[in-house]
Amino acid sequence: MIRRTPKTLPGIEKMLLALGRPSAEIIGDVLDVSPRTVKRWIRAGRAPRAAALAIYWMTHHGRSEISR
């Protein structure tokens, strides 16, 4: 069970790298945003916290938090 969300998150590039660098189209489809939005987040080096958390929970780091 997740008791709290992480206070700090890795950068979006690092999280996407951990996921095998999925395309902006795939991430956009999963998060229900346009690929253009995802590309903007990547260029900026950050995403809104809700989106960053959603991506984080897909990484091995996030999944390991759930199993604690």
FIVOLUM-987915 format. One record per atom (N, C-alpha, C, O, CB): atom name; residue in three letters; residue number from 1; x, y, z. Coordinates in nm, 2 decimals. Each point is the difference from the previous one (the first is absolute). Glycine has a CB too. Layout:
// residues N
+------+------+-----+--------+--------+--------+
: atom : rest :  nr :      x :      y :      z :
+------+------+-----+--------+--------+--------+
:   CA :  ala : NUM :      X :      Y :      Z :
...
+------+------+-----+--------+--------+--------+
This chain:
// residues 68
+------+------+-----+--------+--------+--------+
: atom : rest :  nr :      x :      y :      z :
+------+------+-----+--------+--------+--------+
:    N :  met :   1 :   0.08 :  -0.12 :   0.00 :
:   CA :  met :   1 :  -0.08 :   0.12 :   0.00 :
:    C :  met :   1 :   0.09 :   0.12 :   0.00 :
:    O :  met :   1 :   0.10 :   0.01 :   0.07 :
:   CB :  met :   1 :  -0.29 :  -0.13 :   0.05 :
:    N :  ile :   2 :   0.15 :   0.22 :  -0.19 :
:   CA :  ile :   2 :   0.07 :   0.13 :  -0.01 :
:    C :  ile :   2 :  -0.05 :   0.09 :   0.11 :
:    O :  ile :   2 :  -0.11 :   0.03 :   0.01 :
:   CB :  ile :   2 :   0.14 :  -0.05 :  -0.26 :
:    N :  arg :   3 :   0.07 :   0.05 :   0.34 :
:   CA :  arg :   3 :  -0.04 :   0.09 :   0.11 :
:    C :  arg :   3 :   0.02 :   0.14 :  -0.02 :
:    O :  arg :   3 :  -0.06 :   0.09 :   0.06 :
:   CB :  arg :   3 :   0.12 :  -0.28 :   0.09 :
:    N :  arg :   4 :   0.03 :   0.23 :  -0.25 :
:   CA :  arg :   4 :   0.03 :   0.14 :  -0.03 :
:    C :  arg :   4 :   0.06 :   0.00 :  -0.13 :
:    O :  arg :   4 :   0.06 :  -0.10 :  -0.05 :
:   CB :  arg :   4 :  -0.03 :   0.16 :   0.29 :
:    N :  thr :   5 :  -0.03 :   0.06 :  -0.31 :
:   CA :  thr :   5 :   0.07 :   0.01 :  -0.12 :
:    C :  thr :   5 :   0.14 :   0.05 :   0.02 :
:    O :  thr :   5 :   0.02 :   0.07 :   0.11 :
:   CB :  thr :   5 :  -0.24 :  -0.02 :  -0.23 :
:    N :  pro :   6 :   0.31 :  -0.07 :   0.03 :
:   CA :  pro :   6 :   0.14 :   0.04 :   0.02 :
:    C :  pro :   6 :   0.00 :   0.16 :   0.00 :
:    O :  pro :   6 :  -0.07 :   0.06 :  -0.08 :
:   CB :  pro :   6 :   0.16 :  -0.27 :  -0.03 :
:    N :  lys :   7 :   0.00 :   0.26 :   0.19 :
:   CA :  lys :   7 :   0.01 :   0.15 :   0.01 :
:    C :  lys :   7 :   0.07 :   0.05 :  -0.12 :
:    O :  lys :   7 :  -0.03 :   0.11 :  -0.05 :
:   CB :  lys :   7 :   0.03 :  -0.12 :   0.30 :
:    N :  thr :   8 :   0.10 :  -0.06 :  -0.30 :
:   CA :  thr :   8 :   0.08 :   0.04 :  -0.11 :
:    C :  thr :   8 :  -0.01 :  -0.11 :  -0.11 :
:    O :  thr :   8 :  -0.01 :  -0.12 :   0.04 :
:   CB :  thr :   8 :   0.17 :   0.26 :   0.10 :
:    N :  leu :   9 :  -0.16 :  -0.10 :  -0.26 :
:   CA :  leu :   9 :  -0.01 :  -0.10 :  -0.11 :
:    C :  leu :   9 :   0.12 :   0.02 :  -0.09 :
:    O :  leu :   9 :   0.05 :   0.11 :  -0.02 :
:   CB :  leu :   9 :  -0.30 :  -0.11 :   0.03 :
:    N :  pro :  10 :   0.29 :  -0.11 :  -0.08 :
:   CA :  pro :  10 :   0.11 :   0.02 :  -0.10 :
:    C :  pro :  10 :  -0.06 :   0.09 :  -0.11 :
:    O :  pro :  10 :  -0.12 :   0.02 :  -0.02 :
:   CB :  pro :  10 :   0.23 :  -0.25 :   0.07 :
:    N :  gly :  11 :  -0.02 :   0.29 :  -0.13 :
:   CA :  gly :  11 :  -0.04 :   0.07 :  -0.12 :
:    C :  gly :  11 :  -0.08 :  -0.08 :  -0.10 :
:    O :  gly :  11 :   0.02 :  -0.12 :   0.00 :
:   CB :  gly :  11 :   0.18 :   0.27 :   0.03 :
:    N :  ile :  12 :  -0.28 :  -0.09 :  -0.11 :
:   CA :  ile :  12 :  -0.08 :  -0.08 :  -0.10 :
:    C :  ile :  12 :   0.09 :  -0.08 :  -0.09 :
:    O :  ile :  12 :  -0.03 :  -0.11 :  -0.04 :
:   CB :  ile :  12 :  -0.15 :   0.29 :   0.05 :
:    N :  glu :  13 :   0.30 :  -0.12 :  -0.06 :
:   CA :  glu :  13 :   0.09 :  -0.07 :  -0.09 :
:    C :  glu :  13 :   0.05 :  -0.13 :   0.07 :
:    O :  glu :  13 :   0.00 :  -0.11 :  -0.07 :
:   CB :  glu :  13 :   0.07 :   0.33 :  -0.04 :
:    N :  lys :  14 :  -0.04 :  -0.21 :   0.23 :
:   CA :  lys :  14 :   0.05 :  -0.12 :   0.07 :
:    C :  lys :  14 :  -0.11 :  -0.11 :   0.02 :
:    O :  lys :  14 :   0.03 :  -0.12 :  -0.02 :
:   CB :  lys :  14 :   0.14 :   0.27 :   0.14 :
:    N :  met :  15 :  -0.29 :  -0.10 :  -0.09 :
:   CA :  met :  15 :  -0.11 :  -0.10 :   0.01 :
:    C :  met :  15 :  -0.03 :  -0.06 :  -0.13 :
:    O :  met :  15 :  -0.03 :  -0.12 :  -0.01 :
:   CB :  met :  15 :  -0.06 :   0.25 :   0.20 :
:    N :  leu :  16 :   0.09 :  -0.05 :  -0.30 :
:   CA :  leu :  16 :  -0.03 :  -0.06 :  -0.13 :
:    C :  leu :  16 :   0.11 :  -0.10 :  -0.05 :
:    O :  leu :  16 :  -0.03 :  -0.10 :  -0.06 :
:   CB :  leu :  16 :  -0.10 :   0.31 :   0.01 :
:    N :  leu :  17 :   0.25 :  -0.17 :   0.09 :
:   CA :  leu :  17 :   0.12 :  -0.09 :  -0.03 :
:    C :  leu :  17 :  -0.02 :  -0.14 :   0.07 :
:    O :  leu :  17 :   0.02 :  -0.10 :  -0.06 :
:   CB :  leu :  17 :   0.13 :   0.30 :   0.03 :
:    N :  ala :  18 :  -0.20 :  -0.19 :   0.16 :
:   CA :  ala :  18 :  -0.02 :  -0.12 :   0.07 :
:    C :  ala :  18 :  -0.11 :  -0.09 :  -0.06 :
:    O :  ala :  18 :  -0.01 :  -0.12 :   0.02 :
:   CB :  ala :  18 :   0.08 :   0.24 :   0.19 :
:    N :  leu :  19 :  -0.16 :  -0.05 :  -0.28 :
:   CA :  leu :  19 :  -0.11 :  -0.08 :  -0.07 :
:    C :  leu :  19 :   0.04 :  -0.04 :  -0.14 :
:    O :  leu :  19 :  -0.09 :  -0.05 :  -0.07 :
:   CB :  leu :  19 :  -0.08 :   0.18 :   0.20 :
:    N :  gly :  20 :   0.29 :  -0.11 :  -0.17 :
:   CA :  gly :  20 :   0.04 :  -0.04 :  -0.14 :
:    C :  gly :  20 :  -0.02 :   0.11 :  -0.10 :
:    O :  gly :  20 :  -0.01 :  -0.04 :  -0.12 :
:   CB :  gly :  20 :  -0.03 :  -0.19 :   0.19 :
:    N :  arg :  21 :   0.02 :   0.35 :  -0.03 :
:   CA :  arg :  21 :  -0.02 :   0.12 :  -0.09 :
:    C :  arg :  21 :  -0.12 :  -0.02 :  -0.09 :
:    O :  arg :  21 :   0.01 :   0.00 :  -0.12 :
:   CB :  arg :  21 :   0.23 :   0.04 :   0.12 :
:    N :  pro :  22 :  -0.36 :  -0.06 :   0.06 :
:   CA :  pro :  22 :  -0.12 :  -0.01 :  -0.09 :
:    C :  pro :  22 :  -0.02 :   0.13 :  -0.07 :
:    O :  pro :  22 :   0.04 :   0.11 :   0.05 :
:   CB :  pro :  22 :  -0.14 :  -0.27 :   0.11 :
:    N :  ser :  23 :   0.03 :   0.16 :  -0.27 :
:   CA :  ser :  23 :  -0.02 :   0.12 :  -0.08 :
:    C :  ser :  23 :  -0.10 :   0.09 :   0.07 :
:    O :  ser :  23 :  -0.07 :  -0.04 :   0.09 :
:   CB :  ser :  23 :   0.11 :  -0.09 :  -0.30 :
:    N :  ala :  24 :  -0.04 :   0.25 :   0.17 :
:   CA :  ala :  24 :  -0.09 :   0.10 :   0.05 :
:    C :  ala :  24 :  -0.14 :  -0.04 :  -0.03 :
:    O :  ala :  24 :  -0.09 :   0.03 :   0.08 :
:   CB :  ala :  24 :   0.26 :   0.15 :  -0.11 :
:    N :  glu :  25 :  -0.19 :  -0.25 :  -0.08 :
:   CA :  glu :  25 :  -0.14 :  -0.04 :  -0.04 :
:    C :  glu :  25 :  -0.05 :  -0.10 :   0.11 :
:    O :  glu :  25 :  -0.11 :   0.00 :   0.04 :
:   CB :  glu :  25 :   0.16 :   0.04 :  -0.29 :
:    N :  ile :  26 :   0.04 :  -0.14 :   0.28 :
:   CA :  ile :  26 :  -0.04 :  -0.10 :   0.10 :
:    C :  ile :  26 :  -0.03 :   0.06 :   0.14 :
:    O :  ile :  26 :  -0.10 :  -0.02 :   0.06 :
:   CB :  ile :  26 :   0.24 :  -0.15 :  -0.18 :
:    N :  ile :  27 :  -0.05 :   0.26 :   0.17 :
:   CA :  ile :  27 :  -0.02 :   0.06 :   0.13 :
:    C :  ile :  27 :  -0.12 :   0.09 :  -0.01 :
:    O :  ile :  27 :  -0.08 :   0.00 :   0.10 :
:   CB :  ile :  27 :   0.33 :   0.00 :  -0.06 :
:    N :  gly :  28 :  -0.27 :   0.07 :  -0.15 :
:   CA :  gly :  28 :  -0.12 :   0.09 :  -0.01 :
:    C :  gly :  28 :  -0.13 :  -0.08 :   0.00 :
:    O :  gly :  28 :  -0.10 :   0.04 :   0.07 :
:   CB :  gly :  28 :   0.24 :   0.12 :  -0.20 :
:    N :  asp :  29 :  -0.13 :  -0.28 :   0.07 :
:   CA :  asp :  29 :  -0.12 :  -0.09 :   0.00 :
:    C :  asp :  29 :  -0.03 :  -0.05 :   0.14 :
:    O :  asp :  29 :  -0.12 :   0.00 :   0.04 :
:   CB :  asp :  29 :   0.17 :  -0.06 :  -0.28 :
:    N :  val :  30 :   0.05 :   0.02 :   0.31 :
:   CA :  val :  30 :  -0.02 :  -0.05 :   0.14 :
:    C :  val :  30 :  -0.05 :   0.11 :   0.09 :
:    O :  val :  30 :  -0.09 :  -0.03 :   0.08 :
:   CB :  val :  30 :   0.28 :  -0.14 :  -0.12 :
:    N :  leu :  31 :  -0.14 :   0.29 :   0.03 :
:   CA :  leu :  31 :  -0.04 :   0.11 :   0.09 :
:    C :  leu :  31 :  -0.11 :   0.08 :  -0.06 :
:    O :  leu :  31 :  -0.05 :   0.10 :   0.07 :
:   CB :  leu :  31 :   0.28 :  -0.09 :   0.01 :
:    N :  asp :  32 :  -0.28 :  -0.04 :  -0.20 :
:   CA :  asp :  32 :  -0.11 :   0.07 :  -0.06 :
:    C :  asp :  32 :   0.03 :   0.15 :  -0.02 :
:    O :  asp :  32 :  -0.08 :   0.09 :   0.03 :
:   CB :  asp :  32 :  -0.08 :  -0.25 :   0.08 :
:    N :  val :  33 :   0.28 :   0.18 :  -0.16 :
:   CA :  val :  33 :   0.04 :   0.13 :  -0.05 :
:    C :  val :  33 :   0.06 :  -0.01 :  -0.14 :
:    O :  val :  33 :   0.03 :  -0.11 :  -0.04 :
:   CB :  val :  33 :   0.02 :   0.19 :   0.28 :
:    N :  ser :  34 :  -0.03 :   0.03 :  -0.30 :
:   CA :  ser :  34 :   0.06 :  -0.01 :  -0.14 :
:    C :  ser :  34 :   0.15 :  -0.02 :   0.00 :
:    O :  ser :  34 :   0.07 :   0.03 :   0.10 :
:   CB :  ser :  34 :  -0.25 :   0.13 :  -0.18 :
:    N :  pro :  35 :   0.23 :  -0.23 :  -0.02 :
:   CA :  pro :  35 :   0.14 :  -0.02 :  -0.01 :
:    C :  pro :  35 :   0.08 :   0.13 :   0.01 :
:    O :  pro :  35 :   0.11 :   0.01 :   0.05 :
:   CB :  pro :  35 :  -0.15 :  -0.21 :  -0.19 :
:    N :  arg :  36 :  -0.02 :   0.31 :   0.08 :
:   CA :  arg :  36 :   0.06 :   0.13 :   0.01 :
:    C :  arg :  36 :   0.03 :   0.05 :   0.14 :
:    O :  arg :  36 :   0.10 :   0.05 :   0.03 :
:   CB :  arg :  36 :  -0.21 :   0.00 :  -0.25 :
:    N :  thr :  37 :   0.01 :  -0.08 :   0.31 :
:   CA :  thr :  37 :   0.01 :   0.03 :   0.14 :
:    C :  thr :  37 :   0.12 :  -0.07 :   0.06 :
:    O :  thr :  37 :   0.08 :   0.05 :   0.08 :
:   CB :  thr :  37 :  -0.33 :   0.00 :  -0.07 :
:    N :  val :  38 :   0.25 :  -0.18 :  -0.04 :
:   CA :  val :  38 :   0.11 :  -0.08 :   0.06 :
:    C :  val :  38 :   0.14 :   0.05 :  -0.05 :
:    O :  val :  38 :   0.09 :   0.01 :   0.08 :
:   CB :  val :  38 :  -0.25 :  -0.21 :  -0.07 :
:    N :  lys :  39 :   0.17 :   0.23 :  -0.14 :
:   CA :  lys :  39 :   0.12 :   0.05 :  -0.05 :
:    C :  lys :  39 :   0.04 :   0.14 :   0.07 :
:    O :  lys :  39 :   0.12 :   0.02 :   0.02 :
:   CB :  lys :  39 :  -0.17 :  -0.13 :  -0.24 :
:    N :  arg :  40 :  -0.05 :   0.19 :   0.25 :
:   CA :  arg :  40 :   0.03 :   0.12 :   0.07 :
:    C :  arg :  40 :   0.05 :  -0.02 :   0.14 :
:    O :  arg :  40 :   0.09 :   0.06 :   0.04 :
:   CB :  arg :  40 :  -0.28 :   0.05 :  -0.17 :
:    N :  trp :  41 :   0.13 :  -0.21 :   0.20 :
:   CA :  trp :  41 :   0.05 :  -0.04 :   0.13 :
:    C :  trp :  41 :   0.15 :  -0.04 :  -0.01 :
:    O :  trp :  41 :   0.08 :   0.03 :   0.09 :
:   CB :  trp :  41 :  -0.32 :  -0.10 :  -0.02 :
:    N :  ile :  42 :   0.27 :  -0.02 :  -0.17 :
:   CA :  ile :  42 :   0.13 :  -0.05 :  -0.01 :
:    C :  ile :  42 :   0.10 :   0.12 :  -0.03 :
:    O :  ile :  42 :   0.11 :   0.00 :   0.07 :
:   CB :  ile :  42 :  -0.20 :  -0.22 :  -0.15 :
:    N :  arg :  43 :   0.05 :   0.31 :  -0.01 :
:   CA :  arg :  43 :   0.09 :   0.12 :  -0.02 :
:    C :  arg :  43 :   0.02 :   0.08 :   0.12 :
:    O :  arg :  43 :   0.11 :   0.05 :   0.03 :
:   CB :  arg :  43 :  -0.19 :  -0.05 :  -0.26 :
:    N :  ala :  44 :  -0.02 :   0.01 :   0.31 :
:   CA :  ala :  44 :   0.01 :   0.08 :   0.13 :
:    C :  ala :  44 :   0.07 :  -0.07 :   0.11 :
:    O :  ala :  44 :   0.05 :   0.06 :   0.09 :
:   CB :  ala :  44 :  -0.26 :   0.05 :  -0.16 :
:    N :  gly :  45 :   0.22 :  -0.24 :   0.05 :
:   CA :  gly :  45 :   0.06 :  -0.08 :   0.11 :
:    C :  gly :  45 :  -0.08 :  -0.03 :   0.12 :
:    O :  gly :  45 :   0.04 :  -0.05 :   0.10 :
:   CB :  gly :  45 :   0.17 :   0.15 :  -0.18 :
:    N :  arg :  46 :  -0.34 :  -0.07 :   0.07 :
:   CA :  arg :  46 :  -0.09 :  -0.03 :   0.11 :
:    C :  arg :  46 :  -0.15 :  -0.01 :  -0.06 :
:    O :  arg :  46 :  -0.03 :   0.06 :  -0.10 :
:   CB :  arg :  46 :   0.19 :   0.06 :   0.26 :
:    N :  ala :  47 :  -0.24 :  -0.19 :  -0.08 :
:   CA :  ala :  47 :  -0.14 :  -0.02 :  -0.03 :
:    C :  ala :  47 :  -0.08 :   0.04 :   0.12 :
:    O :  ala :  47 :   0.05 :   0.01 :   0.11 :
:   CB :  ala :  47 :   0.00 :  -0.19 :  -0.28 :
:    N :  pro :  48 :  -0.18 :   0.21 :   0.15 :
:   CA :  pro :  48 :  -0.08 :   0.03 :   0.12 :
:    C :  pro :  48 :   0.01 :  -0.12 :   0.10 :
:    O :  pro :  48 :   0.01 :  -0.11 :  -0.04 :
:   CB :  pro :  48 :  -0.17 :   0.25 :  -0.10 :
:    N :  arg :  49 :   0.15 :  -0.11 :   0.26 :
:   CA :  arg :  49 :   0.02 :  -0.10 :   0.11 :
:    C :  arg :  49 :  -0.09 :  -0.13 :  -0.03 :
:    O :  arg :  49 :   0.05 :  -0.11 :   0.02 :
:   CB :  arg :  49 :   0.01 :   0.29 :   0.14 :
:    N :  ala :  50 :  -0.19 :  -0.16 :  -0.19 :
:   CA :  ala :  50 :  -0.09 :  -0.11 :  -0.02 :
:    C :  ala :  50 :   0.06 :  -0.09 :  -0.11 :
:    O :  ala :  50 :  -0.01 :  -0.12 :   0.01 :
:   CB :  ala :  50 :  -0.19 :   0.26 :   0.07 :
:    N :  ala :  51 :   0.24 :  -0.08 :  -0.19 :
:   CA :  ala :  51 :   0.05 :  -0.08 :  -0.11 :
:    C :  ala :  51 :   0.13 :  -0.06 :   0.03 :
:    O :  ala :  51 :   0.03 :  -0.12 :  -0.03 :
:   CB :  ala :  51 :  -0.14 :   0.27 :  -0.13 :
:    N :  ala :  52 :   0.20 :  -0.08 :   0.23 :
:   CA :  ala :  52 :   0.13 :  -0.06 :   0.05 :
:    C :  ala :  52 :  -0.02 :  -0.12 :   0.09 :
:    O :  ala :  52 :   0.07 :  -0.10 :  -0.01 :
:   CB :  ala :  52 :   0.04 :   0.33 :  -0.01 :
:    N :  leu :  53 :  -0.21 :  -0.22 :   0.11 :
:   CA :  leu :  53 :  -0.03 :  -0.11 :   0.09 :
:    C :  leu :  53 :  -0.05 :  -0.12 :  -0.08 :
:    O :  leu :  53 :   0.03 :  -0.11 :   0.03 :
:   CB :  leu :  53 :  -0.08 :   0.27 :   0.16 :
:    N :  ala :  54 :  -0.04 :  -0.13 :  -0.29 :
:   CA :  ala :  54 :  -0.05 :  -0.11 :  -0.08 :
:    C :  ala :  54 :   0.11 :  -0.08 :  -0.07 :
:    O :  ala :  54 :   0.00 :  -0.12 :  -0.01 :
:   CB :  ala :  54 :  -0.22 :   0.25 :  -0.02 :
:    N :  ile :  55 :   0.31 :  -0.05 :  -0.03 :
:   CA :  ile :  55 :   0.12 :  -0.06 :  -0.06 :
:    C :  ile :  55 :   0.09 :  -0.07 :   0.10 :
:    O :  ile :  55 :   0.05 :  -0.11 :  -0.03 :
:   CB :  ile :  55 :  -0.06 :   0.29 :  -0.15 :
:    N :  tyr :  56 :   0.03 :  -0.12 :   0.29 :
:   CA :  tyr :  56 :   0.08 :  -0.06 :   0.11 :
:    C :  tyr :  56 :  -0.05 :  -0.14 :   0.04 :
:    O :  tyr :  56 :   0.08 :  -0.09 :   0.02 :
:   CB :  tyr :  56 :  -0.02 :   0.32 :   0.06 :
:    N :  trp :  57 :  -0.19 :  -0.24 :  -0.06 :
:   CA :  trp :  57 :  -0.06 :  -0.13 :   0.05 :
:    C :  trp :  57 :   0.02 :  -0.11 :  -0.11 :
:    O :  trp :  57 :  -0.01 :  -0.12 :   0.03 :
:   CB :  trp :  57 :  -0.15 :   0.25 :   0.11 :
:    N :  met :  58 :   0.19 :  -0.09 :  -0.26 :
:   CA :  met :  58 :   0.02 :  -0.10 :  -0.11 :
:    C :  met :  58 :   0.15 :  -0.05 :   0.00 :
:    O :  met :  58 :   0.02 :  -0.11 :  -0.05 :
:   CB :  met :  58 :  -0.20 :   0.22 :  -0.08 :
:    N :  thr :  59 :   0.27 :  -0.04 :   0.19 :
:   CA :  thr :  59 :   0.14 :  -0.03 :   0.01 :
:    C :  thr :  59 :   0.02 :  -0.11 :   0.10 :
:    O :  thr :  59 :  -0.08 :  -0.03 :   0.09 :
:   CB :  thr :  59 :   0.15 :   0.26 :  -0.17 :
:    N :  his :  60 :   0.05 :  -0.30 :   0.07 :
:   CA :  his :  60 :   0.03 :  -0.10 :   0.10 :
:    C :  his :  60 :   0.01 :   0.06 :   0.14 :
:    O :  his :  60 :  -0.03 :  -0.07 :   0.10 :
:   CB :  his :  60 :   0.15 :  -0.06 :  -0.28 :
:    N :  his :  61 :  -0.07 :   0.26 :   0.19 :
:   CA :  his :  61 :   0.01 :   0.06 :   0.13 :
:    C :  his :  61 :  -0.14 :   0.02 :   0.06 :
:    O :  his :  61 :  -0.02 :  -0.03 :   0.12 :
:   CB :  his :  61 :   0.23 :   0.15 :  -0.19 :
:    N :  gly :  62 :  -0.31 :  -0.07 :   0.00 :
:   CA :  gly :  62 :  -0.13 :   0.01 :   0.05 :
:    C :  gly :  62 :  -0.07 :  -0.13 :   0.03 :
:    O :  gly :  62 :  -0.06 :  -0.01 :   0.11 :
:   CB :  gly :  62 :   0.04 :   0.21 :  -0.25 :
:    N :  arg :  63 :   0.04 :  -0.30 :   0.06 :
:   CA :  arg :  63 :  -0.06 :  -0.13 :   0.03 :
:    C :  arg :  63 :   0.06 :  -0.06 :   0.13 :
:    O :  arg :  63 :  -0.07 :  -0.07 :   0.07 :
:   CB :  arg :  63 :   0.03 :   0.03 :  -0.32 :
:    N :  ser :  64 :   0.17 :   0.07 :   0.27 :
:   CA :  ser :  64 :   0.06 :  -0.06 :   0.12 :
:    C :  ser :  64 :  -0.05 :   0.07 :   0.13 :
:    O :  ser :  64 :  -0.01 :  -0.06 :   0.11 :
:   CB :  ser :  64 :   0.21 :   0.01 :  -0.24 :
:    N :  glu :  65 :  -0.24 :   0.18 :   0.11 :
:   CA :  glu :  65 :  -0.07 :   0.07 :   0.12 :
:    C :  glu :  65 :  -0.13 :  -0.06 :   0.03 :
:    O :  glu :  65 :  -0.03 :  -0.01 :   0.12 :
:   CB :  glu :  65 :   0.14 :   0.22 :  -0.19 :
:    N :  ile :  66 :  -0.18 :  -0.26 :  -0.03 :
:   CA :  ile :  66 :  -0.13 :  -0.06 :   0.03 :
:    C :  ile :  66 :   0.01 :  -0.13 :   0.07 :
:    O :  ile :  66 :  -0.08 :  -0.03 :   0.09 :
:   CB :  ile :  66 :  -0.01 :   0.14 :  -0.29 :
:    N :  ser :  67 :   0.19 :  -0.19 :   0.18 :
:   CA :  ser :  67 :   0.02 :  -0.13 :   0.06 :
:    C :  ser :  67 :   0.06 :   0.01 :   0.14 :
:    O :  ser :  67 :   0.01 :  -0.11 :   0.06 :
:   CB :  ser :  67 :   0.01 :   0.02 :  -0.29 :
:    N :  arg :  68 :   0.01 :   0.20 :   0.28 :
:   CA :  arg :  68 :   0.06 :   0.01 :   0.13 :
:    C :  arg :  68 :  -0.11 :  -0.03 :   0.11 :
:    O :  arg :  68 :   0.03 :   0.01 :   0.12 :
:   CB :  arg :  68 :   0.14 :   0.16 :  -0.20 :
+------+------+-----+--------+--------+--------+
